């Protein structure tokens, strides 16, 4: 790759901090990443405190999530080719997360341990599908909207969303879900859906603020890799 030309005189060193569309996208992505502390902190507490499922269900859900991501992530990502398909994947992720939250809410209803286990496994399957769709779309959007030569600072800024979700998520979600019960689950699912559907206008705003050549590259997708001689 040819070296990146030096920035023009007067260009701010941290231009990403002035890129309001990209900042909005990062904030929406951080809200969607609340599924991470949900999986690692809140769901285990919910299973033990609010359901009749066996306690080993916590380990089963974590294993299901890990194996599901390994098996599905590459396959799901094949459907992402440009900003439009990436946005579509994130909208689908929001729907899946909403339905998953609704399924988790159902487990508050008294039931047999095996019924509770079955519903929890179904909810976890929906969650992992939403997670892989979100990751696929977010990668395309975060790289596709970063200006050439500034991928480092843009990816660093975009990556703060995960740190924010992990820092604020346990406090926020334990209050919302464990304190609110089924209503808290539904409120969380609605928040996921809202953030995912707000991503479309935010991405269009960001794409409109980019140079025409960069927007064309993002719309057409990456160039095919050169084959070795």
Secondary structure, DSSP 8 states (H G I E B T S, - for coil): --------TT--TTGGGG-HHHHHHHHHHHHHTTHHHIIIIIHHHHHHHH--S-TTHHHHHHHHHHHHHHHHHHHHHTT--SHHHHHHHHHHHHHHHHHHHHHHHHTTS---HHHHHHHHHHHHHHHHHHHHHHHHHHHHHHHHTS-TT-HHHHHHHHHHHHHHHHHHHHHHHIIIIIHHTHHHHHHHHHHHHHHHHHHHHHHHHHHHTS-HHHHHHHHH---------
